[in-house]
């Protein structure tokens, strides 16, 4: 019996692990897991980067105006899609898409192009506001409120019913989104912005800048062919001219009295002096 007890004690002593063995085993296991993650996680990311998206990408043009033609909307969406890679992690494609949207010309500013979801890309920015047509020998070019060239050009007389700017000496900008060079178009738009909300706005058919290069004079033409000699741009009047608000007051008074800013069939009205001269 004594021999058996001694044998059992010997076996127990042989199977008992050292105190440091268990921590060492955990350390080994954790080390192996770390190595596995270091190897497999990059592979999983790379695999996700090249895996085609599960559904077609939808392009959302944030705050798209109702007047934007459908063809232009589709063109912008396709421009974005052509720039994107197949990976939802593709940042270079989003940057290329932002530049491509800017070149389309319908945005005054493109703030960002980003993924709202794996299958949805959102374009955020400030849309240009079509305001006038700059007319020259090539036809009629659409510009926004800041004189930037928009992607629409029409044969003479075939553009939409907007204010027309004639007699412009500076050449057309080379690309969409660029402002018309020189100060003349900017001056015409600044003057036109003064009466954009007036009830008689539709009676002003065009702004004539043919005398701008000589003396800075701006002329208006009504829809009945009357010439309104406005004078220099608002804020840049000569000492002999009345301020822009006084000129507007004269037009408003005529409208209130007759329903017409040109007072009927007058061929020419000079707004520059204290007394409005009709000829």
Buried (B, 14 or more C-beta within 10 A) or exposed (E): EEEEEEEEEEEEEEEEEEEEEEEEEEEEEEEEEEEEEEEEEEEEEEEEEEEEEEEEBEBEBEEBEEEBEEEBBEEBBEBBBEBBBEBBEBEEBBEBBBEBBBBBBBBBEBEEBBBEEEEEBBBBBEBBEBBBBBBBEEBBBBBBBBBBBBBBBBEEEEBEEEBBBBBBEBEBBEEBBEBBBBBBBBBBBBBBEEBEEBEBEEBBBBBBBEEBEEEBBBBBBBEBEBBBBBBBBBEEBEEEBBEBEBBBBBBBEBBEEEEBBBBEEBEEBBBBBEEBEBE
